[in-house]
Amino acid sequence: MRRYLFPLILGCLGCAILVELGLWQLRRLEWKTAVLERIEAQMAAQPGHLPPAAQTSEAAKYQPVRLQGTTGAREIHMLTGVKGEGAGYEIITPFETGGRTVLLDRGFVAEAAKEAPRPPVQLTVLGTLHWPDEKTSSTPEPDLGRNIWFARDVPAMAAALGTEPVLVVAREVTGEGQGVTPVPVTTLGIPNDHLNYAITWFSLAAVWAGMTVYLLWRIRRRTM
């Protein structure tokens, strides 16, 4: 029996750890699903006015707003792509509304339209307050000479365009769109892979259990 004891303990311990990791991922899945449902409910709420400057912070992320104002003469072009459209740029401009100037992500233009003229225009915008978490340690710095950015970095973009560090992503635009197609905020870009992770851990637990049984069988064969 001593020959079986250590492999059996190791097998049971390994299976228990792997199963617990799978269960932890299921708990994370339940939490993430609740978060996504809360975000979707928030974005579906009745749009309001832009909160006062003192209250316009990341706590208002995903809040729908309706704004009237005028776009600025300057733009930031963020390299991106849209399924079915190919490569292009997200057009981000200052938006003067009610005595305040914020960032407005107007939407997508194809690569060929990057330098098309888009003079200041009055718009009514139904949008979503957003502070995207897109910039990582591997994100290149903006190519300011060609006006190409690689992530929506709200503080840096606000500093470059002289606006508040507040971004409104257009959902619907009334007025002269100037060829820009809104790309609304959705939950599709928020990863929720916890079910896949759980399946992976449970599969590893099954493999570990199978290896343990095989090892015990080999030990038994040697002792016969």
N, CA, C and O of each residue as an XYZ file, in Angstrom:
896
protein
N       0.816     -1.215      0.000
C       0.000      0.000      0.000
C       0.846      1.259      0.000
O       0.409      2.288     -0.517
N       2.074      1.206      0.579
C       2.913      2.403      0.614
C       3.218      2.903     -0.793
O       3.304      4.108     -1.025
N       3.381      1.962     -1.740
C       3.706      2.371     -3.103
C       2.570      3.181     -3.739
O       2.803      4.036     -4.594
N       1.360      2.899     -3.310
C       0.208      3.611     -3.866
C      -0.042      4.953     -3.185
O      -0.670      5.836     -3.769
N       0.444      5.114     -1.953
C       0.040      6.247     -1.119
C       0.479      7.581     -1.704
O      -0.344      8.483     -1.862
N       1.762      7.722     -2.028
C       2.244      9.019     -2.519
C       1.597      9.411     -3.850
O       1.120     10.539     -3.977
N       1.565      8.490     -4.878
C       0.898      8.875     -6.127
C      -0.581      9.211     -5.924
O      -1.112     10.107     -6.580
N      -1.248      8.486     -5.009
C      -2.662      8.744     -4.763
C      -2.870     10.117     -4.136
O      -3.768     10.858     -4.534
N      -2.023     10.458     -3.137
C      -2.123     11.779     -2.505
C      -1.838     12.877     -3.522
O      -2.555     13.875     -3.593
N      -0.770     12.679     -4.315
C      -0.409     13.678     -5.332
C      -1.524     13.841     -6.350
O      -1.847     14.957     -6.756
N      -2.121     12.707     -6.767
C      -3.209     12.773     -7.743
C      -4.430     13.492     -7.195
O      -5.017     14.336     -7.872
N      -4.814     13.156     -5.959
C      -5.990     13.803     -5.349
C      -5.754     15.285     -5.127
O      -6.640     16.106     -5.364
N      -4.538     15.630     -4.664
C      -4.225     17.043     -4.421
C      -4.235     17.837     -5.716
O      -4.792     18.933     -5.772
N      -3.614     17.281     -6.767
C      -3.594     17.977     -8.053
C      -4.991     18.164     -8.609
O      -5.324     19.246     -9.094
N      -5.824     17.115     -8.548
C      -7.204     17.225     -9.042
C      -7.986     18.267     -8.255
O      -8.743     19.048     -8.832
N      -7.804     18.278     -6.937
C      -8.543     19.227     -6.109
C      -8.174     20.670     -6.465
O      -9.036     21.544     -6.543
N      -6.878     20.898     -6.678
C      -6.436     22.264     -7.029
C      -7.010     22.677     -8.378
O      -7.518     23.790     -8.518
N      -6.935     21.786     -9.380
C      -7.418     22.112    -10.721
C      -8.935     22.303    -10.734
O      -9.437     23.198    -11.413
N      -9.661     21.479     -9.997
C     -11.109     21.639     -9.922
C     -11.475     22.959     -9.244
O     -12.408     23.643     -9.665
N     -10.736     23.311     -8.193
C     -11.008     24.578     -7.499
C     -10.742     25.768     -8.420
O     -11.470     26.759     -8.384
N      -9.699     25.669     -9.244
C      -9.437     26.743    -10.211
C     -10.583     26.855    -11.216
O     -10.972     27.959    -11.597
N     -11.123     25.713    -11.642
C     -12.275     25.743    -12.542
C     -13.495     26.365    -11.889
O     -14.203     27.154    -12.514
N     -13.745     26.012    -10.625
C     -14.879     26.589     -9.902
C     -14.693     28.091     -9.694
O     -15.655     28.856     -9.753
N     -13.453     28.505     -9.452
C     -13.169     29.941     -9.300
C     -13.488     30.689    -10.595
O     -14.030     31.794    -10.559
N     -13.152     30.085    -11.741
C     -13.468     30.725    -13.016
C     -14.974     30.800    -13.233
O     -15.461     31.764    -13.824
N     -15.720     29.801    -12.765
C     -17.182     29.870    -12.870
C     -17.738     30.999    -12.014
O     -18.692     31.671    -12.405
N     -17.137     31.206    -10.843
C     -17.572     32.339    -10.008
C     -17.233     33.663    -10.692
O     -18.012     34.615    -10.641
N     -16.056     33.713    -11.334
C     -15.685     34.912    -12.084
C     -16.636     35.131    -13.261
O     -16.970     36.271    -13.581
N     -17.074     34.048    -13.904
C     -18.026     34.152    -15.005
C     -19.338     34.767    -14.518
O     -19.905     35.635    -15.182
N     -19.809     34.323    -13.376
C     -21.049     34.876    -12.820
C     -20.888     36.359    -12.522
O     -21.788     37.155    -12.791
N     -19.729     36.731    -11.961
C     -19.472     38.143    -11.653
C     -19.395     38.972    -12.927
O     -20.003     40.039    -13.007
N     -18.642     38.487    -13.942
C     -18.481     39.265    -15.174
C     -19.810     39.398    -15.911
O     -20.101     40.451    -16.479
N     -20.614     38.342    -15.905
C     -21.918     38.410    -16.556
C     -22.792     39.482    -15.908
O     -23.487     40.225    -16.600
N     -22.753     39.559    -14.572
C     -23.526     40.587    -13.866
C     -23.012     41.985    -14.213
O     -23.801     42.916    -14.374
N     -21.688     42.133    -14.330
C     -21.102     43.428    -14.697
C     -21.567     43.841    -16.083
O     -21.969     44.987    -16.287
N     -21.518     42.913    -17.046
C     -21.929     43.227    -18.409
C     -23.411     43.580    -18.475
O     -23.803     44.495    -19.199
N     -24.222     42.865    -17.730
C     -25.652     43.179    -17.709
C     -25.903     44.568    -17.125
O     -26.773     45.301    -17.595
N     -25.130     44.922    -16.093
C     -25.286     46.249    -15.494
C     -24.857     47.344    -16.475
O     -25.505     48.387    -16.567
N     -23.764     47.105    -17.209
C     -23.298     48.090    -18.191
C     -24.326     48.263    -19.301
O     -24.638     49.386    -19.697
N     -24.857     47.135    -19.808
C     -25.852     47.210    -20.876
C     -27.111     47.946    -20.414
O     -27.693     48.726    -21.169
N     -27.524     47.694    -19.176
C     -28.690     48.399    -18.642
C     -28.410     49.890    -18.515
O     -29.285     50.716    -18.778
N     -27.185     50.235    -18.110
C     -26.825     51.644    -17.961
C     -26.816     52.338    -19.319
O     -27.311     53.458    -19.448
N     -26.250     51.673    -20.339
C     -26.189     52.287    -21.665
C     -27.570     52.404    -22.297
O     -27.783     53.249    -23.167
N     -28.515     51.560    -21.868
C     -29.867     51.602    -22.413
C     -30.758     52.613    -21.705
O     -31.909     52.807    -22.094
N     -30.230     53.258    -20.665
C     -31.022     54.221    -19.904
C     -31.314     55.463    -20.745
O     -30.702     55.684    -21.790
N     -32.247     56.253    -20.270
C     -32.607     57.490    -20.946
C     -31.409     58.438    -20.934
O     -30.861     58.704    -19.864
N     -30.985     58.958    -22.092
C     -29.836     59.867    -22.101
C     -30.135     61.174    -21.387
O     -31.238     61.712    -21.477
N     -29.134     61.672    -20.679
C     -29.275     62.939    -19.963
C     -28.289     63.964    -20.471
O     -27.648     63.770    -21.504
N     -28.172     65.058    -19.738
C     -27.214     66.094    -20.090
C     -25.821     65.692    -19.605
O     -25.673     64.810    -18.759
N     -24.824     66.345    -20.146
C     -23.461     66.143    -19.671
C     -23.388     66.536    -18.201
O     -23.769     67.652    -17.846
N     -22.902     65.636    -17.334
C     -22.835     65.984    -15.906
C     -21.957     67.215    -15.679
O     -21.080     67.505    -16.492
N     -22.182     67.939    -14.585
C     -21.312     69.070    -14.262
C     -19.857     68.662    -14.232
O     -19.533     67.506    -13.960
N     -18.975     69.615    -14.514
C     -17.549     69.304    -14.622
C     -17.031     68.591    -13.385
O     -16.217     67.674    -13.497
N     -17.487     68.997    -12.210
C     -16.993     68.399    -10.964
C     -17.423     66.938    -10.821
O     -16.821     66.183    -10.057
N     -18.463     66.541    -11.556
C     -18.976     65.170    -11.450
C     -18.657     64.320    -12.678
O     -19.021     63.145    -12.735
N     -17.975     64.914    -13.660
C     -17.682     64.188    -14.890
C     -16.355     63.466    -14.735
O     -15.302     63.987    -15.102
N     -16.418     62.279    -14.194
C     -15.219     61.472    -13.977
C     -15.502     60.058    -14.458
O     -16.578     59.782    -14.987
N     -14.539     59.165    -14.275
C     -14.698     57.791    -14.748
C     -15.850     57.069    -14.068
O     -16.294     56.024    -14.542
N     -16.336     57.617    -12.964
C     -17.510     57.026    -12.307
C     -18.735     57.110    -13.207
O     -19.688     56.352    -13.027
N     -18.720     58.028    -14.178
C     -19.846     58.191    -15.102
C     -19.666     57.378    -16.379
O     -20.412     57.561    -17.340
N     -18.685     56.487    -16.395
C     -18.425     55.668    -17.585
C     -19.681     54.911    -17.991
O     -20.376     54.344    -17.148
N     -19.967     54.907    -19.298
C     -21.107     54.235    -19.936
C     -22.425     54.989    -19.760
O     -23.479     54.487    -20.149
N     -22.376     56.181    -19.181
C     -23.604     56.960    -19.033
C     -23.996     57.565    -20.379
O     -23.167     58.218    -21.013
N     -25.247     57.366    -20.838
C     -25.669     57.972    -22.104
C     -25.968     59.455    -21.935
O     -26.558     59.869    -20.937
N     -25.557     60.251    -22.917
C     -25.773     61.695    -22.864
C     -26.232     62.191    -24.229
O     -25.975     61.565    -25.257
N     -26.916     63.327    -24.214
C     -27.312     63.986    -25.456
C     -26.728     65.399    -25.422
O     -26.957     66.151    -24.474
N     -25.971     65.751    -26.467
C     -25.259     67.024    -26.500
C     -25.572     67.779    -27.784
O     -25.827     67.178    -28.828
N     -25.549     69.084    -27.692
C     -25.598     69.942    -28.866
C     -24.382     70.853    -28.822
O     -24.046     71.415    -27.779
N     -23.730     70.990    -29.962
C     -22.551     71.836    -29.963
C     -21.891     71.876    -31.319
O     -22.497     71.563    -32.343
N     -20.613     72.274    -31.299
C     -19.864     72.477    -32.539
C     -18.537     71.755    -32.458
O     -17.833     71.826    -31.450
N     -18.205     71.062    -33.526
C     -16.909     70.374    -33.583
C     -15.787     71.385    -33.749
O     -16.010     72.509    -34.198
N     -14.580     70.974    -33.383
C     -13.423     71.840    -33.522
C     -12.763     71.704    -34.887
O     -13.100     70.822    -35.676
N     -11.825     72.589    -35.144
C     -11.120     72.578    -36.430
C     -10.017     71.522    -36.460
O      -9.575     71.113    -37.534
N      -9.575     71.083    -35.289
C      -8.497     70.088    -35.220
C      -9.090     68.702    -34.960
O     -10.184     68.564    -34.413
N      -8.334     67.684    -35.370
C      -8.771     66.308    -35.185
C      -7.609     65.444    -34.732
O      -6.445     65.761    -34.976
N      -7.944     64.356    -34.071
C      -7.003     63.264    -33.817
C      -7.492     62.071    -34.619
O      -8.685     61.768    -34.637
N      -6.560     61.397    -35.282
C      -6.891     60.221    -36.076
C      -6.293     58.992    -35.393
O      -5.074     58.873    -35.269
N      -7.164     58.079    -34.950
C      -6.697     56.857    -34.296
C      -6.841     55.679    -35.250
O      -7.934     55.384    -35.735
N      -5.731     55.017    -35.507
C      -5.721     53.873    -36.421
C      -6.589     52.750    -35.874
O      -6.452     52.356    -34.716
N      -7.476     52.242    -36.708
C      -8.386     51.187    -36.276
C      -8.865     50.421    -37.495
O      -8.347     50.607    -38.596
N      -9.840     49.571    -37.302
C     -10.438     48.827    -38.402
C     -11.860     48.460    -38.034
O     -12.184     48.297    -36.858
N     -12.695     48.332    -39.026
C     -14.091     47.955    -38.823
C     -14.393     46.752    -39.700
O     -14.070     46.739    -40.887
N     -15.016     45.741    -39.104
C     -15.346     44.532    -39.847
C     -16.209     44.874    -41.054
O     -17.228     45.556    -40.936
N     -15.790     44.397    -42.199
C     -16.514     44.665    -43.429
C     -16.104     45.954    -44.110
O     -16.469     46.191    -45.262
N     -15.338     46.805    -43.403
C     -14.894     48.086    -43.958
C     -13.388     48.118    -44.181
O     -12.897     48.820    -45.066
N     -12.670     47.365    -43.384
C     -11.211     47.372    -43.500
C     -10.574     48.394    -42.585
O     -11.183     48.853    -41.619
N      -9.333     48.745    -42.905
C      -8.571     49.687    -42.079
C      -9.083     51.109    -42.276
O      -9.618     51.467    -43.325
N      -8.897     51.900    -41.230
C      -9.298     53.289    -41.292
C      -8.933     54.000    -40.017
O      -8.000     53.603    -39.319
N      -9.670     55.058    -39.708
C      -9.327     55.889    -38.556
C     -10.578     56.294    -37.783
O     -11.638     56.541    -38.357
N     -10.422     56.351    -36.486
C     -11.440     56.918    -35.603
C     -11.180     58.425    -35.540
O     -10.058     58.852    -35.270
N     -12.204     59.217    -35.784
C     -12.063     60.678    -35.810
C     -12.477     61.239    -34.456
O     -13.631     61.119    -34.045
N     -11.518     61.851    -33.771
C     -11.760     62.425    -32.439
C     -11.456     63.913    -32.502
O     -10.376     64.322    -32.928
N     -12.419     64.717    -32.073
C     -12.305     66.161    -32.224
C     -12.776     66.856    -30.953
O     -13.527     66.265    -30.177
N     -12.354     68.096    -30.720
C     -12.977     68.876    -29.638
C     -14.446     69.129    -29.975
O     -14.814     69.255    -31.143
N     -15.272     69.200    -28.943
C     -16.703     69.479    -29.137
C     -17.104     70.503    -28.095
O     -17.124     70.219    -26.897
N     -17.423     71.702    -28.568
C     -17.808     72.797    -27.675
C     -19.316     72.723    -27.453
O     -20.101     72.816    -28.397
N     -19.709     72.552    -26.185
C     -21.121     72.394    -25.858
C     -21.413     73.072    -24.530
O     -20.826     72.722    -23.506
N     -22.296     74.018    -24.546
C     -22.728     74.672    -23.315
C     -21.605     75.306    -22.520
O     -21.616     75.248    -21.290
N     -20.646     75.905    -23.185
C     -19.539     76.559    -22.487
C     -18.421     75.617    -22.075
O     -17.437     76.053    -21.477
N     -18.551     74.361    -22.377
C     -17.511     73.375    -22.069
C     -17.021     72.739    -23.365
O     -17.756     72.668    -24.349
N     -15.781     72.281    -23.355
C     -15.218     71.609    -24.520
C     -14.715     70.240    -24.100
O     -13.831     70.117    -23.252
N     -15.293     69.213    -24.709
C     -14.926     67.835    -24.394
C     -14.442     67.163    -25.674
O     -14.497     67.749    -26.755
N     -13.970     65.939    -25.538
C     -13.583     65.142    -26.702
C     -14.816     64.439    -27.260
O     -15.640     63.917    -26.508
N     -14.934     64.430    -28.593
C     -16.011     63.701    -29.251
C     -15.403     62.702    -30.222
O     -14.703     63.075    -31.164
N     -15.684     61.418    -29.974
C     -15.323     60.377    -30.923
C     -16.460     60.285    -31.922
O     -17.497     59.681    -31.647
N     -16.256     60.891    -33.085
C     -17.326     60.971    -34.072
C     -17.575     59.635    -34.764
O     -18.692     59.360    -35.202
N     -16.535     58.803    -34.863
C     -16.709     57.523    -35.518
C     -15.609     57.228    -36.516
O     -14.488     57.721    -36.389
N     -15.942     56.411    -37.518
C     -14.966     55.804    -38.411
C     -14.996     56.413    -39.804
O     -16.058     56.716    -40.348
N     -13.796     56.584    -40.372
C     -13.667     56.882    -41.801
C     -12.660     55.912    -42.396
O     -11.745     55.456    -41.710
N     -12.835     55.596    -43.684
C     -11.893     54.722    -44.369
C     -10.535     55.405    -44.481
O     -10.418     56.623    -44.350
N      -9.530     54.600    -44.724
C      -8.160     55.115    -44.785
C      -8.018     56.231    -45.815
O      -7.290     57.197    -45.588
N      -8.709     56.103    -46.943
C      -8.589     57.102    -48.005
C      -9.176     58.448    -47.605
O      -8.843     59.469    -48.208
N     -10.052     58.467    -46.590
C     -10.712     59.708    -46.180
C     -10.025     60.379    -44.994
O     -10.561     61.327    -44.421
N      -8.853     59.896    -44.627
C      -8.168     60.439    -43.443
C      -8.000     61.955    -43.519
O      -8.286     62.659    -42.550
N      -7.547     62.453    -44.641
C      -7.257     63.886    -44.761
C      -8.374     64.663    -45.449
O      -8.166     65.811    -45.842
N      -9.544     64.071    -45.602
C     -10.664     64.797    -46.208
C     -11.025     66.009    -45.339
O     -10.955     65.918    -44.113
N     -11.407     67.128    -45.939
C     -11.750     68.313    -45.140
C     -13.015     68.082    -44.312
O     -14.041     67.635    -44.825
N     -12.915     68.399    -43.020
C     -14.072     68.318    -42.120
C     -14.074     69.596    -41.274
O     -13.641     69.583    -40.122
N     -14.562     70.698    -41.852
C     -14.583     71.967    -41.118
C     -15.553     71.885    -39.943
O     -16.388     70.982    -39.895
N     -15.449     72.830    -38.983
C     -16.353     72.828    -37.838
C     -17.810     72.802    -38.271
O     -18.202     73.476    -39.223
N     -18.612     72.005    -37.550
C     -20.010     71.838    -37.918
C     -20.832     71.674    -36.643
O     -20.355     71.131    -35.647
N     -22.073     72.150    -36.692
C     -22.969     71.997    -35.548
C     -23.638     70.628    -35.602
O     -24.130     70.202    -36.647
N     -23.647     69.947    -34.454
C     -24.204     68.602    -34.387
C     -25.034     68.435    -33.121
O     -24.792     69.089    -32.106
N     -26.016     67.546    -33.205
C     -26.685     67.018    -32.021
C     -26.238     65.572    -31.894
O     -26.393     64.778    -32.822
N     -25.688     65.241    -30.747
C     -25.057     63.934    -30.577
C     -25.717     63.166    -29.448
O     -25.841     63.667    -28.330
N     -26.137     61.949    -29.749
C     -26.508     60.979    -28.722
C     -25.298     60.068    -28.561
O     -24.913     59.365    -29.495
N     -24.702     60.084    -27.374
C     -23.465     59.338    -27.196
C     -23.336     58.729    -25.815
O     -24.265     58.753    -25.007
N     -22.160     58.186    -25.570
C     -21.869     57.490    -24.316
C     -20.583     58.034    -23.732
O     -19.569     58.120    -24.425
N     -20.617     58.400    -22.467
C     -19.387     58.794    -21.784
C     -18.485     57.568    -21.651
O     -18.931     56.490    -21.257
N     -17.209     57.754    -21.988
C     -16.337     56.580    -22.023
C     -14.905     56.978    -21.673
O     -14.422     58.045    -22.051
N     -14.252     56.095    -20.948
C     -12.825     56.223    -20.650
C     -12.175     54.885    -21.022
O     -11.935     54.052    -20.147
N     -11.889     54.674    -22.303
C     -11.385     53.368    -22.737
C     -10.048     53.026    -22.081
O      -9.191     53.887    -21.884
N      -9.898     51.756    -21.753
C      -8.640     51.258    -21.192
C      -7.915     50.503    -22.299
O      -7.834     49.274    -22.277
N      -7.389     51.250    -23.268
C      -6.815     50.641    -24.474
C      -5.295     50.689    -24.511
O      -4.669     49.831    -25.134
N      -4.698     51.660    -23.866
C      -3.250     51.799    -23.957
C      -2.558     50.843    -22.995
O      -2.897     50.779    -21.813
N      -1.578     50.095    -23.518
C      -0.787     49.176    -22.708
C       0.687     49.521    -22.867
O       1.046     50.450    -23.590
N       1.530     48.764    -22.187
C       2.971     49.009    -22.275
C       3.513     48.754    -23.680
O       4.584     49.250    -24.030
N       2.779     47.982    -24.489
C       3.238     47.670    -25.850
C       2.634     48.597    -26.908
O       2.949     48.475    -28.091
N       1.767     49.522    -26.486
C       1.151     50.439    -27.452
C       2.167     51.481    -27.907
O       2.764     52.158    -27.070
N       2.377     51.627    -29.219
C       3.332     52.652    -29.694
C       2.880     54.055    -29.320
O       1.689     54.320    -29.153
N       3.840     54.931    -29.195
C       3.513     56.333    -28.958
C       2.898     56.937    -30.220
O       3.198     56.479    -31.323
N       2.054     57.943    -30.085
C       1.436     58.551    -31.266
C       2.475     59.088    -32.241
O       3.506     59.626    -31.835
N       2.194     58.936    -33.519
C       3.011     59.542    -34.569
C       2.429     60.927    -34.823
O       1.556     61.102    -35.673
N       2.921     61.899    -34.082
C       2.322     63.229    -34.140
C       2.553     63.901    -35.486
O       1.742     64.719    -35.920
N       3.652     63.560    -36.148
C       3.932     64.152    -37.457
C       2.872     63.792    -38.478
O       2.499     64.624    -39.305
N       2.383     62.565    -38.429
C       1.345     62.112    -39.365
C      -0.037     62.088    -38.721
O      -1.014     61.683    -39.352
N      -0.115     62.520    -37.471
C      -1.370     62.536    -36.715
C      -2.017     61.147    -36.720
O      -3.166     60.981    -37.130
N      -1.254     60.163    -36.255
C      -1.764     58.798    -36.132
C      -1.566     58.347    -34.689
O      -0.444     58.299    -34.185
N      -2.664     58.021    -34.045
C      -2.634     57.483    -32.688
C      -3.021     56.008    -32.743
O      -3.649     55.556    -33.700
N      -2.641     55.271    -31.714
C      -2.830     53.822    -31.726
C      -3.730     53.327    -30.588
O      -3.971     52.126    -30.469
N      -4.218     54.230    -29.767
C      -5.146     53.888    -28.689
C      -5.819     55.174    -28.231
O      -5.267     56.265    -28.376
N      -7.011     55.032    -27.680
C      -7.710     56.205    -27.140
C      -7.236     56.439    -25.714
O      -7.719     55.821    -24.765
N      -6.284     57.343    -25.590
C      -5.727     57.744    -24.302
C      -6.355     59.091    -23.961
O      -5.883     60.134    -24.416
N      -7.412     59.069    -23.165
C      -8.217     60.274    -22.948
C      -7.403     61.436    -22.389
O      -7.493     62.534    -22.939
N      -6.603     61.259    -21.317
C      -5.835     62.404    -20.811
C      -4.872     62.982    -21.853
O      -4.761     64.201    -21.987
N      -4.182     62.116    -22.586
C      -3.219     62.602    -23.585
C      -3.928     63.297    -24.741
O      -3.461     64.325    -25.231
N      -5.046     62.744    -25.176
C      -5.792     63.369    -26.265
C      -6.388     64.699    -25.838
O      -6.416     65.650    -26.619
N      -6.864     64.768    -24.603
C      -7.412     66.029    -24.088
C      -6.329     67.097    -24.026
O      -6.571     68.257    -24.359
N      -5.138     66.701    -23.600
C      -4.032     67.658    -23.544
C      -3.651     68.121    -24.942
O      -3.336     69.294    -25.140
N      -3.676     67.217    -25.909
C      -3.278     67.566    -27.275
C      -4.285     68.506    -27.932
O      -3.903     69.353    -28.739
N      -5.568     68.364    -27.592
C      -6.604     69.181    -28.232
C      -7.132     70.299    -27.340
O      -7.983     71.082    -27.761
N      -6.632     70.375    -26.113
C      -7.044     71.454    -25.223
C      -8.472     71.336    -24.739
O      -9.199     72.329    -24.709
N      -8.891     70.130    -24.357
C     -10.251     69.913    -23.876
C     -10.227     69.348    -22.457
O      -9.164     69.063    -21.906
N     -11.416     69.194    -21.880
C     -11.519     68.444    -20.635
C     -11.186     66.976    -20.915
O     -11.398     66.507    -22.033
N     -10.672     66.244    -19.928
C     -10.393     64.816    -20.130
C     -11.673     63.987    -20.050
O     -11.814     63.099    -19.209
N     -12.592     64.303    -20.946
C     -13.907     63.655    -20.997
C     -14.161     63.268    -22.444
O     -14.070     64.104    -23.343
N     -14.483     61.987    -22.671
C     -14.725     61.512    -24.033
C     -16.184     61.077    -24.176
O     -16.698     60.300    -23.371
N     -16.834     61.592    -25.214
C     -18.170     61.140    -25.591
C     -18.039     60.391    -26.909
O     -17.551     60.937    -27.899
N     -18.478     59.135    -26.915
C     -18.453     58.325    -28.134
C     -19.830     58.391    -28.780
O     -20.825     57.991    -28.174
N     -19.886     58.891    -29.998
C     -21.163     59.095    -30.677
C     -21.858     57.765    -30.963
O     -21.243     56.794    -31.405
N     -23.161     57.759    -30.693
C     -24.012     56.625    -31.049
C     -24.890     56.993    -32.244
O     -25.031     56.223    -33.193
N     -25.471     58.183    -32.173
C     -26.261     58.733    -33.279
C     -25.904     60.207    -33.414
O     -25.686     60.897    -32.418
N     -25.847     60.683    -34.652
C     -25.487     62.081    -34.906
C     -26.525     62.693    -35.826
O     -26.865     62.131    -36.867
N     -27.030     63.869    -35.422
C     -27.937     64.635    -36.259
C     -27.201     65.878    -36.735
O     -26.668     66.643    -35.932
N     -27.176     66.071    -38.055
C     -26.417     67.177    -38.632
C     -25.537     66.641    -39.745
O     -25.686     65.491    -40.158
N     -24.640     67.449    -40.224
C     -23.749     67.056    -41.315
C     -22.695     66.079    -40.811
O     -21.770     66.457    -40.093
N     -22.850     64.823    -41.195
C     -21.947     63.784    -40.710
C     -20.567     63.817    -41.328
O     -19.624     63.255    -40.771
N     -20.432     64.480    -42.495
C     -19.144     64.633    -43.180
C     -18.462     63.290    -43.455
O     -17.235     63.189    -43.442
N     -19.273     62.266    -43.703
C     -18.726     60.971    -44.076
C     -18.211     60.130    -42.929
O     -17.605     59.082    -43.154
N     -18.442     60.574    -41.689
C     -17.980     59.838    -40.513
C     -19.117     58.942    -40.012
O     -20.233     59.413    -39.795
N     -18.829     57.655    -39.830
C     -19.833     56.696    -39.377
C     -19.652     56.417    -37.891
O     -18.598     55.922    -37.492
N     -20.656     56.721    -37.054
C     -20.512     56.461    -35.615
C     -20.231     54.982    -35.328
O     -20.763     54.089    -35.988
N     -19.391     54.757    -34.337
C     -19.086     53.398    -33.858
C     -19.440     53.379    -32.371
O     -18.594     53.684    -31.531
N     -20.685     53.024    -32.040
C     -21.146     53.122    -30.646
C     -20.366     52.206    -29.708
O     -19.782     51.207    -30.127
N     -20.375     52.570    -28.441
C     -19.809     51.722    -27.402
C     -20.726     50.524    -27.193
O     -21.941     50.685    -27.079
N     -20.156     49.330    -27.142
C     -20.916     48.118    -26.823
C     -20.110     47.298    -25.824
O     -18.963     47.626    -25.520
N     -20.711     46.241    -25.322
C     -19.992     45.349    -24.404
C     -19.223     44.268    -25.147
O     -18.575     43.432    -24.517
N     -19.284     44.269    -26.479
C     -18.615     43.213    -27.247
C     -17.100     43.248    -27.070
O     -16.431     42.218    -27.164
N     -16.566     44.439    -26.813
C     -15.128     44.541    -26.654
C     -14.636     44.215    -25.255
O     -13.430     44.229    -25.007
N     -15.550     43.920    -24.334
C     -15.153     43.580    -22.964
C     -14.990     42.070    -22.879
O     -15.969     41.341    -23.041
N     -13.782     41.584    -22.629
C     -13.570     40.126    -22.642
C     -14.334     39.418    -21.532
O     -14.447     39.908    -20.408
N     -14.852     38.250    -21.887
C     -15.541     37.407    -20.907
C     -15.239     35.948    -21.258
O     -16.107     35.218    -21.737
N     -14.000     35.542    -21.011
C     -13.519     34.215    -21.396
C     -13.495     33.238    -20.233
O     -12.847     32.195    -20.314
N     -14.187     33.561    -19.161
C     -14.075     32.738    -17.955
C     -14.627     31.323    -18.156
O     -14.129     30.380    -17.542
N     -15.643     31.161    -19.002
C     -16.156     29.815    -19.250
C     -15.101     28.957    -19.934
O     -14.922     27.791    -19.581
N     -14.400     29.531    -20.914
C     -13.329     28.792    -21.586
C     -12.218     28.426    -20.604
O     -11.678     27.321    -20.646
N     -11.883     29.374    -19.714
C     -10.853     29.083    -18.711
C     -11.311     27.954    -17.787
O     -10.521     27.075    -17.443
N     -12.583     27.977    -17.387
C     -13.110     26.932    -16.504
C     -13.042     25.567    -17.178
O     -12.644     24.580    -16.559
N     -13.433     25.515    -18.450
C     -13.374     24.251    -19.184
C     -11.933     23.749    -19.260
O     -11.682     22.550    -19.142
N     -10.989     24.672    -19.456
C      -9.576     24.280    -19.516
C      -9.119     23.658    -18.205
O      -8.466     22.614    -18.204
N      -9.462     24.300    -17.081
C      -9.041     23.762    -15.781
C      -9.696     22.422    -15.490
O      -9.042     21.515    -14.977
N     -10.983     22.284    -15.811
C     -11.666     21.009    -15.585
C     -11.082     19.915    -16.486
O     -10.975     18.760    -16.072
N     -10.705     20.276    -17.712
C     -10.080     19.303    -18.610
C      -8.727     18.854    -18.067
O      -8.390     17.672    -18.130
N      -7.960     19.789    -17.540
C      -6.673     19.432    -16.944
C      -6.869     18.532    -15.728
O      -6.082     17.614    -15.496
N      -7.927     18.798    -14.950
C      -8.220     17.941    -13.796
C      -8.526     16.522    -14.253
O      -8.086     15.559    -13.625
N      -9.293     16.384    -15.367
C      -9.605     15.055    -15.891
C      -8.342     14.354    -16.381
O      -8.167     13.157    -16.152
N      -7.470     15.087    -17.050
C      -6.206     14.511    -17.524
C      -5.343     14.076    -16.339
O      -4.756     12.994    -16.338
N      -5.282     14.953    -15.327
C      -4.488     14.631    -14.120
C      -5.024     13.367    -13.455
O      -4.251     12.506    -13.033
N      -6.362     13.256    -13.362
C      -6.964     12.065    -12.765
C      -6.633     10.827    -13.596
O      -6.314      9.772    -13.048
N      -6.711     10.964    -14.928
C      -6.382      9.838    -15.795
C      -4.934      9.406    -15.646
O      -4.640      8.211    -15.618
N      -4.024     10.378    -15.549
C      -2.605     10.063    -15.371
C      -2.370      9.374    -14.031
O      -1.542      8.469    -13.923
N      -3.110      9.813    -13.009
C      -2.962      9.193    -11.684
C      -3.403      7.733    -11.722
O      -2.731      6.854    -11.184
N      -4.544      7.491    -12.368
C      -5.038      6.107    -12.485
C      -4.049      5.257    -13.268
O      -3.781      4.111    -12.906
N      -3.509      5.823    -14.342
C      -2.534      5.074    -15.144
C      -1.282      4.760    -14.340
O      -0.740      3.659    -14.436
N      -0.818      5.726    -13.543
C       0.374      5.495    -12.719
C       0.120      4.405    -11.683
O       0.968      3.541    -11.462
N      -1.045      4.449    -11.053
C      -1.388      3.411    -10.072
C      -1.464      2.041    -10.743
O      -1.054      1.036    -10.163
N      -1.981      2.008    -11.946
C      -2.050      0.740    -12.684
C      -0.663      0.210    -12.989
O      -0.423     -0.993    -12.889
N       0.269      1.107    -13.367
C       1.641      0.697    -13.654
C       2.325      0.151    -12.402
O       3.050     -0.841    -12.456
N       2.078      0.821    -11.274
C       2.673      0.348    -10.006
C       2.136     -1.037     -9.666
O       2.883     -1.909     -9.225
N       0.847     -1.230     -9.873
C       0.237     -2.536     -9.590
C       0.823     -3.612    -10.483
O       1.084     -4.729    -10.038
N       1.029     -3.263    -11.759
C       1.597     -4.247    -12.687
C       2.995     -4.667    -12.265
O       3.355     -5.839    -12.382
N       3.790     -3.713    -11.772
C       5.168     -4.026    -11.373
C       5.226     -4.910    -10.124
O       6.176     -5.668     -9.926
N       4.184     -4.796     -9.281
C       4.187     -5.544     -8.030
C       3.545     -6.918     -8.169
O       3.568     -7.707     -7.224
N       2.975     -7.212     -9.326
C       2.324     -8.518     -9.512
C       3.359     -9.606     -9.840
O       2.995    -10.767    -10.029
